Amino acid sequence: GVKRPPPGGNAIGANLQVASLLDTLSVRVVPARASGPPFTVAFVIPELKERHLVTVANGVMLHEQGVADTADATLVTPRLALLGMVGGQAKAIDLLQKGTISIEGNPAVLQRFLGLFEPPKPGFPLVTP
């Protein structure tokens, strides 16, 4: 069924799958921020029984679903909470304090991951006449 959008969100975003979200994030990586030592972050989405492993190396971000490799940091989060964090409607610290999300491993790696991206351009024309 169709999920209700989070407050301040939209119906398209509320139905975005995690793999599609990670695809979108991968094109927003600022290569200079993704240089340096490689690292991995896993995203575990309990209600979907999904695990996505993100590898950042050589200025790029790659992701795979269903890979059991060890990650430097793991974020356990419901899908809508992840969408809210990425979309700016929710702050990770608030969700962490409420117990909505949890972090396993090195939280500094997750912080590094969150700093890789350029923000979306508001008013970007998807279609121009």
GIBELFEN-V481447 format. One record per residue. N is the residue number from 1. RES is the residue in three letters. SS is DSSP state (~ for helix, > for strand, _ for the rest). NEAR is the number of other ideal C-beta (glycine too) atoms within 10 Angstrom. Layout:
n: [N:N]
res: [RES:RES]
ss: [SS:SS]
near: [NEAR:NEAR]
This chain:
n: [1:2:3:4:5:6:7:8:9:10:11:12:13:14:15:16:17:18:19:20:21:22:23:24:25:26:27:28:29:30:31:32:33:34:35:36:37:38:39:40:41:42:43:44:45:46:47:48:49:50:51:52:53:54:55:56:57:58:59:60:61:62:63:64:65:66:67:68:69:70:71:72:73:74:75:76:77:78:79:80:81:82:83:84:85:86:87:88:89:90:91:92:93:94:95:96:97:98:99:100:101:102:103:104:105:106:107:108:109:110:111:112:113:114:115:116:117:118:119:120:121:122:123:124:125:126:127:128:129]
res: [GLY:VAL:LYS:ARG:PRO:PRO:PRO:GLY:GLY:ASN:ALA:ILE:GLY:ALA:ASN:LEU:GLN:VAL:ALA:SER:LEU:LEU:ASP:THR:LEU:SER:VAL:ARG:VAL:VAL:PRO:ALA:ARG:ALA:SER:GLY:PRO:PRO:PHE:THR:VAL:ALA:PHE:VAL:ILE:PRO:GLU:LEU:LYS:GLU:ARG:HIS:LEU:VAL:THR:VAL:ALA:ASN:GLY:VAL:MET:LEU:HIS:GLU:GLN:GLY:VAL:ALA:ASP:THR:ALA:ASP:ALA:THR:LEU:VAL:THR:PRO:ARG:LEU:ALA:LEU:LEU:GLY:MET:VAL:GLY:GLY:GLN:ALA:LYS:ALA:ILE:ASP:LEU:LEU:GLN:LYS:GLY:THR:ILE:SER:ILE:GLU:GLY:ASN:PRO:ALA:VAL:LEU:GLN:ARG:PHE:LEU:GLY:LEU:PHE:GLU:PRO:PRO:LYS:PRO:GLY:PHE:PRO:LEU:VAL:THR:PRO]
ss: [_:_:_:_:_:_:_:_:_:_:~:~:~:~:_:_:_:~:~:~:~:~:~:~:~:~:_:_:>:_:~:~:~:~:_:_:_:_:>:>:>:>:>:>:>:~:~:~:_:>:>:>:>:>:>:>:>:_:_:>:>:>:>:>:>:_:_:_:_:_:_:_:>:>:>:>:_:_:~:~:~:~:~:~:~:~:~:_:_:_:_:~:~:~:~:~:~:~:_:_:_:>:>:>:>:_:~:~:~:~:~:~:~:~:_:_:>:_:_:_:_:_:_:_:_:_:_:_:_]
near: [4:7:11:10:16:16:8:11:18:11:10:8:17:17:14:19:14:19:13:10:19:20:13:13:16:17:9:14:17:12:11:9:15:21:13:12:9:11:19:21:24:21:24:17:20:11:9:11:7:15:20:21:20:21:18:25:14:11:14:12:21:13:21:13:14:8:13:8:10:9:24:19:21:21:27:16:25:15:20:21:20:22:23:24:18:19:17:11:16:23:11:20:9:12:19:15:10:10:7:16:20:12:17:13:16:15:13:11:19:21:12:19:23:13:10:19:18:10:7:12:8:5:5:6:7:4:4:4:3]
